[in-house]
C-alpha cells in the first residue's frame, strides 16, 4: 500500500466497522463469514478509532462522516459506498482483480 499512496500512512479501523465485521463473522452466510474473518485478520495492524453511530445513521454514514472529519482515504470494496465517497471527493482504495489495490481520487 505504501507504493500506492507514495507516502507514509497509518491504517485506521472504526470501532463501528469492527463491530459490523464481527457480527458478519458470527452470523453471516458461510462465504460472508470467511470474508469477514479475513477482513478482521487484516485489521489487526490497524489503529482502532472510537466512532459512535448517531441516531438514524448507517455504518456507511459513519464511515463517510469520519472520513470527512479525519480527512483520510477509505479502503472498501462496497460499490455503493465507493460511489458515495467518490461523489464527495474522498479518495477510495479498493481491491481490483483479487490481488491489486487501486486508488480512486487523489490524496
Rosetta blueprint (number, residue, H / E / L):
1 X L
2 X H
3 X H
4 X H
5 X H
6 X L
7 X L
8 X L
9 X L
10 X L
11 X L
12 X E
13 X E
14 X E
15 X H
16 X H
17 X H
18 X H
19 X H
20 X H
21 X H
22 X H
23 X H
24 X H
25 X H
26 X H
27 X H
28 X L
29 X L
30 X H
31 X H
32 X H
33 X H
34 X H
35 X H
36 X H
37 X H
38 X H
39 X H
40 X H
41 X H
42 X H
43 X H
44 X H
45 X H
46 X L
47 X E
48 X E
49 X E
50 X L
51 X L
52 X L
53 X L
54 X L
55 X L
56 X L
57 X L
58 X L
59 X H
60 X H
61 X H
62 X H
63 X H
64 X H
65 X H
66 X H
67 X H
68 X H
69 X H
70 X H
71 X L
72 X L
73 X L
74 X E
75 X E
76 X L
77 X L
78 X L
79 X H
80 X H
81 X H
82 X H
83 X H
84 X H
85 X H
86 X H
87 X H
88 X L
89 X L
90 X L
91 X L
92 X E
93 X E
94 X E
95 X E
96 X E
97 X L
98 X L
99 X L
100 X E
101 X E
102 X E
103 X E
104 X E
105 X L
106 X L
107 X L
